[in-house]
Amino acid sequence: MSIFRNMLLLASENKWMCSHVPNWKFVKMGVKKFMPGEETGDAFAAAEILSHDSIPVVFTYLGENITRPSDGDSVLNHYLDLIEKIAKEKSNIEISLKLTQLGLNLSNDDAYNRLKSIAAKTHEKSDGMLWIDMEGSDYTTRTIELYKRLKTEFDNIGLCLQAYLFRTENDLKKLLPLNPNIRLVKGAYKEPGTVAFAEKKDVDTNYLFLAKLLLKNFEGSRRIAFATHDAKLCSQILRESIHYSVNKNNFEFQMLYGINSHLQKDLIERRCNVRILISYGNFWYPWYMRRLAERPANVWFALKYIFR
């Protein structure tokens, strides 16, 4: 892991910085490159602009590791209201959430019950997917178990898997018989060398291996989302889809708002499915630092945005 990336990940976990840095005006300027705003209305406004080009989106309300059960109930109510509004707008918007935002760090059962309520509301109001984000490796097993439990009741549930974890190949193979909906990411948390690949080239190699595994075992009812801004990986995945006879209409690329828009445009022109993830909320600092750590170029994009 590069020293620069390591510094950014350490900064994302620093309590003093989490409390103070979000108040710095120039940092708020920089975050606008990757997040249209902190309010729900900001996210809908960005989604409306993307809809003019028929680009669907995923919303994620930022937050993690709540400290009180009442906070989990507030997040639950936020998502239930959001689902109602999405249904009213008749927009092609899906939802992605973190389980510690629902209280997984406090109680497995309480987090599951809140998740189930959101899944039921999503199933009732839309044909879209409810995506479950993957967080640090301490939560991987519990997240997968809750996903498997919920998948027995609802089909519109997707799970994020992280290519930088050694265990992900085995996790994916165990999930395949359940016909899972999978979003594959590289991974953006600070992990020890005992559980995760440290070098980018190794993460990229494993990402492509896992992508091949998903394509090789593709079934028509399954959703596959490749979440990456890596143009080389996107091209390799498209080649592998031809090799495994999977039509490119049967999977999608997911990318973050404001990052590598040229690649997004290129994939759309090649008639690939692209969905943009739009984040909002005032708990953006740790998320923002992890986004910068993913690609050093993101830092320069943010700085150019500040001084533009």
C-alpha positions as CSV (number, residue, x, y, z in Angstrom):
1,M,0.0,0.0,0.0
2,S,1.4,3.4,-0.9
3,I,2.3,5.8,1.9
4,F,0.0,8.4,0.5
5,R,-3.0,6.1,0.4
6,N,-2.2,4.8,3.8
7,M,-2.1,8.4,5.2
8,L,-5.5,9.1,3.7
9,L,-7.1,6.0,5.1
10,L,-5.6,6.8,8.6
11,A,-7.1,10.3,8.3
12,S,-10.5,8.8,7.5
13,E,-10.4,7.0,10.9
14,N,-9.0,9.9,13.0
15,K,-11.7,11.1,15.4
16,W,-10.3,14.7,15.7
17,M,-10.2,15.1,12.0
18,C,-13.7,13.6,11.6
19,S,-15.0,16.3,14.0
20,H,-13.1,19.3,12.7
21,V,-12.1,18.9,9.0
22,P,-15.7,18.9,7.7
23,N,-16.0,22.5,9.0
24,W,-13.1,23.7,6.8
25,K,-14.5,25.7,3.9
26,F,-11.9,24.5,1.4
27,V,-12.6,20.9,2.2
28,K,-16.3,21.5,1.6
29,M,-15.4,23.0,-1.7
30,G,-13.4,19.9,-2.7
31,V,-16.1,17.4,-1.7
32,K,-18.5,19.0,-4.2
33,K,-16.5,17.3,-6.9
34,F,-17.8,13.9,-5.7
35,M,-21.1,14.8,-4.0
36,P,-23.7,17.2,-5.2
37,G,-24.7,18.2,-1.7
38,E,-25.7,17.1,1.8
39,E,-29.5,17.2,1.4
40,T,-31.9,14.7,-0.3
41,G,-33.0,17.4,-2.7
42,D,-29.4,17.8,-3.9
43,A,-29.3,14.1,-4.7
44,F,-32.6,14.2,-6.6
45,A,-31.5,17.3,-8.5
46,A,-28.3,15.5,-9.7
47,A,-30.3,12.4,-10.6
48,E,-32.7,14.5,-12.7
49,I,-29.8,15.9,-14.7
50,L,-28.4,12.4,-15.3
51,S,-31.9,11.2,-16.3
52,H,-31.8,13.5,-19.3
53,D,-29.2,11.1,-20.7
54,S,-31.1,8.1,-19.5
55,I,-28.5,7.3,-16.8
56,P,-29.9,5.5,-13.8
57,V,-28.5,6.1,-10.3
58,V,-28.0,4.7,-6.8
59,F,-28.6,6.8,-3.8
60,T,-26.6,6.3,-0.6
61,Y,-27.3,8.3,2.6
62,L,-23.9,8.6,4.2
63,G,-23.4,7.3,7.8
64,E,-21.9,4.4,9.7
65,N,-21.2,3.0,13.1
66,I,-24.1,4.7,15.0
67,T,-23.8,4.9,18.8
68,R,-27.5,4.8,19.8
69,P,-30.4,2.6,18.8
70,S,-32.5,5.7,18.2
71,D,-30.1,6.8,15.5
72,G,-30.8,3.5,13.7
73,D,-34.5,4.2,13.9
74,S,-33.9,7.7,12.4
75,V,-32.0,6.2,9.5
76,L,-34.7,3.6,9.0
77,N,-37.3,6.4,8.8
78,H,-35.1,8.3,6.4
79,Y,-34.9,5.4,4.0
80,L,-38.6,4.6,4.2
81,D,-39.4,8.3,3.3
82,L,-36.8,8.2,0.6
83,I,-38.4,5.1,-1.0
84,E,-41.8,6.8,-1.0
85,K,-40.4,9.8,-2.7
86,I,-38.6,7.7,-5.3
87,A,-41.8,5.9,-6.1
88,K,-43.7,9.2,-6.3
89,E,-41.0,10.6,-8.7
90,K,-41.2,7.4,-10.8
91,S,-37.4,7.6,-11.1
92,N,-34.9,4.9,-11.9
93,I,-33.2,5.2,-8.5
94,E,-32.0,2.4,-6.4
95,I,-30.7,2.5,-2.8
96,S,-27.4,1.4,-1.2
97,L,-26.8,1.4,2.5
98,K,-24.4,0.4,5.2
99,L,-25.5,-2.0,8.0
100,T,-23.6,-0.3,10.7
101,Q,-25.7,2.7,9.8
102,L,-28.7,0.6,10.9
103,G,-26.9,-0.5,14.1
104,L,-25.0,-3.7,13.1
105,N,-22.3,-2.6,15.5
106,L,-24.9,-2.5,18.3
107,S,-27.2,-5.5,17.6
108,N,-27.4,-8.0,14.7
109,D,-31.2,-8.5,15.3
110,D,-32.1,-4.8,15.4
111,A,-30.1,-4.1,12.3
112,Y,-31.7,-7.0,10.5
113,N,-35.2,-5.9,11.5
114,R,-34.5,-2.4,10.2
115,L,-33.0,-3.8,7.0
116,K,-36.0,-6.1,6.5
117,S,-38.4,-3.1,6.8
118,I,-36.5,-1.2,4.1
119,A,-36.4,-4.3,1.9
120,A,-40.1,-4.8,2.2
121,K,-40.8,-1.2,1.4
122,T,-38.5,-1.3,-1.6
123,H,-40.2,-4.5,-2.8
124,E,-43.7,-2.9,-2.4
125,K,-42.9,0.4,-4.1
126,S,-40.4,-0.4,-6.9
127,D,-38.8,-3.0,-9.1
128,G,-35.4,-1.7,-8.1
129,M,-32.6,-3.2,-6.0
130,L,-31.7,-2.6,-2.4
131,W,-27.9,-2.9,-2.3
132,I,-26.1,-3.7,1.0
133,D,-22.6,-2.2,1.2
134,M,-19.7,-4.0,2.6
135,E,-17.7,-2.3,5.3
136,G,-14.5,-3.2,7.1
137,S,-13.5,-6.8,7.4
138,D,-14.7,-7.0,11.0
139,Y,-18.2,-6.9,9.6
140,T,-17.9,-9.1,6.5
141,T,-19.2,-12.4,8.0
142,R,-22.1,-10.7,9.7
143,T,-23.0,-8.8,6.6
144,I,-23.0,-11.9,4.5
145,E,-25.1,-13.8,7.0
146,L,-27.8,-11.1,7.2
147,Y,-27.8,-10.9,3.3
148,K,-28.4,-14.7,3.1
149,R,-31.1,-14.5,5.7
150,L,-32.9,-11.7,3.9
151,K,-32.4,-13.3,0.5
152,T,-34.8,-16.1,1.6
153,E,-37.6,-13.5,1.8
154,F,-36.8,-11.0,-0.9
155,D,-35.2,-11.3,-4.4
156,N,-34.5,-7.6,-4.8
157,I,-31.5,-7.6,-2.5
158,G,-27.9,-7.1,-3.7
159,L,-24.6,-7.5,-1.8
160,C,-21.3,-5.8,-2.2
161,L,-18.1,-7.9,-2.2
162,Q,-14.6,-6.5,-2.0
163,A,-11.8,-7.8,-4.3
164,Y,-9.0,-6.8,-1.9
165,L,-10.0,-9.4,0.7
166,F,-8.4,-12.8,0.5
167,R,-11.6,-14.5,1.6
168,T,-13.8,-13.1,-1.2
169,E,-13.3,-15.9,-3.7
170,N,-14.5,-18.4,-1.1
171,D,-17.4,-16.2,0.0
172,L,-18.5,-15.8,-3.6
173,K,-18.4,-19.5,-4.4
174,K,-20.5,-20.2,-1.3
175,L,-23.0,-17.6,-2.4
176,L,-23.4,-18.6,-6.0
177,P,-26.0,-21.4,-5.3
178,L,-28.3,-18.7,-3.8
179,N,-28.3,-16.9,-7.2
180,P,-27.1,-13.7,-5.6
181,N,-27.1,-10.2,-6.9
182,I,-23.5,-9.0,-6.6
183,R,-21.8,-5.6,-6.8
184,L,-18.0,-6.1,-7.0
185,V,-15.7,-3.4,-5.7
186,K,-12.0,-3.2,-5.0
187,G,-12.3,-2.2,-1.4
188,A,-11.5,1.1,0.3
189,Y,-10.9,0.4,4.0
190,K,-7.6,0.2,5.8
191,E,-7.0,-3.5,6.3
192,P,-4.1,-5.5,7.8
193,G,-1.9,-7.6,5.4
194,T,-3.2,-10.7,7.0
195,V,-6.7,-10.3,5.4
196,A,-6.3,-8.1,2.3
197,F,-4.0,-7.6,-0.7
198,A,-1.8,-4.6,-0.1
199,E,-0.6,-4.0,-3.7
200,K,-2.9,-2.5,-6.3
201,K,-1.8,-4.9,-9.0
202,D,-2.8,-7.8,-6.8
203,V,-6.2,-6.3,-6.1
204,D,-6.7,-5.7,-9.8
205,T,-5.7,-9.3,-10.6
206,N,-8.2,-10.6,-8.0
207,Y,-10.9,-8.3,-9.2
208,L,-10.7,-9.6,-12.8
209,F,-10.6,-13.2,-11.5
210,L,-13.8,-12.6,-9.5
211,A,-15.4,-10.9,-12.4
212,K,-14.7,-13.9,-14.6
213,L,-16.2,-16.1,-11.9
214,L,-19.4,-14.1,-11.9
215,L,-19.6,-14.1,-15.7
216,K,-18.9,-17.8,-15.9
217,N,-21.7,-18.6,-13.5
218,F,-24.1,-16.0,-14.9
219,E,-27.8,-16.8,-14.7
220,G,-30.5,-14.6,-16.3
221,S,-32.3,-13.6,-13.1
222,R,-29.1,-12.4,-11.4
223,R,-27.8,-8.8,-11.3
224,I,-24.1,-8.2,-11.7
225,A,-22.6,-4.8,-11.1
226,F,-18.9,-4.1,-11.6
227,A,-18.1,-1.0,-9.5
228,T,-14.8,0.4,-10.8
229,H,-13.4,3.5,-12.5
230,D,-10.5,1.5,-14.0
231,A,-10.8,1.7,-17.7
232,K,-8.4,-1.2,-18.3
233,L,-10.5,-3.5,-16.0
234,C,-13.7,-2.4,-17.8
235,S,-12.3,-3.3,-21.2
236,Q,-11.1,-6.7,-19.8
237,I,-14.5,-7.4,-18.4
238,L,-16.2,-6.7,-21.7
239,R,-13.8,-9.1,-23.4
240,E,-14.5,-11.8,-20.9
241,S,-18.2,-11.3,-21.2
242,I,-17.8,-12.2,-24.9
243,H,-15.7,-15.2,-24.0
244,Y,-18.4,-16.4,-21.6
245,S,-21.3,-15.5,-24.0
246,V,-22.8,-13.0,-21.6
247,N,-24.6,-10.1,-23.3
248,K,-23.4,-6.8,-22.0
249,N,-27.1,-5.9,-21.4
250,N,-27.0,-8.5,-18.6
251,F,-24.5,-6.7,-16.4
252,E,-23.7,-3.1,-15.5
253,F,-20.9,-0.8,-14.5
254,Q,-21.4,1.3,-11.4
255,M,-19.4,4.5,-10.9
256,L,-19.3,7.3,-8.4
257,Y,-20.8,10.7,-9.2
258,G,-18.1,13.1,-10.5
259,I,-15.3,10.5,-11.0
260,N,-14.0,9.6,-14.5
261,S,-16.9,11.0,-16.4
262,H,-15.0,10.4,-19.7
263,L,-15.0,6.6,-19.0
264,Q,-18.7,6.8,-18.1
265,K,-19.5,8.5,-21.4
266,D,-17.3,6.0,-23.4
267,L,-19.1,3.0,-21.9
268,I,-22.5,4.5,-22.6
269,E,-21.5,5.2,-26.2
270,R,-20.5,1.5,-26.4
271,R,-24.1,0.7,-25.3
272,C,-23.0,-0.6,-21.9
273,N,-25.3,-0.3,-18.8
274,V,-23.9,2.4,-16.5
275,R,-25.4,3.4,-13.1
276,I,-24.0,6.3,-11.1
277,L,-23.8,6.3,-7.3
278,I,-24.8,9.6,-5.7
279,S,-23.9,10.1,-2.1
280,Y,-25.4,12.7,0.2
281,G,-25.7,13.5,3.9
282,N,-23.5,15.4,6.4
283,F,-21.5,12.4,7.5
284,W,-19.3,12.6,4.5
285,Y,-15.8,13.0,5.8
286,P,-14.7,9.3,6.2
287,W,-16.4,8.4,2.9
288,Y,-14.7,11.3,1.2
289,M,-11.2,10.4,2.5
290,R,-11.6,6.8,1.3
291,R,-12.6,8.0,-2.2
292,L,-9.4,10.1,-2.3
293,A,-7.4,7.1,-1.2
294,E,-8.8,4.9,-3.9
295,R,-7.0,6.8,-6.7
296,P,-4.4,9.5,-6.1
297,A,-5.7,11.3,-9.1
298,N,-8.9,12.1,-7.2
299,V,-6.9,14.4,-5.0
300,W,-5.8,16.5,-7.9
301,F,-9.3,16.5,-9.3
302,A,-10.6,17.9,-6.0
303,L,-7.8,20.5,-5.8
304,K,-8.5,21.7,-9.4
305,Y,-12.2,21.9,-8.5
306,I,-11.4,24.1,-5.5
307,F,-9.2,26.5,-7.4
308,R,-11.3,26.6,-10.6
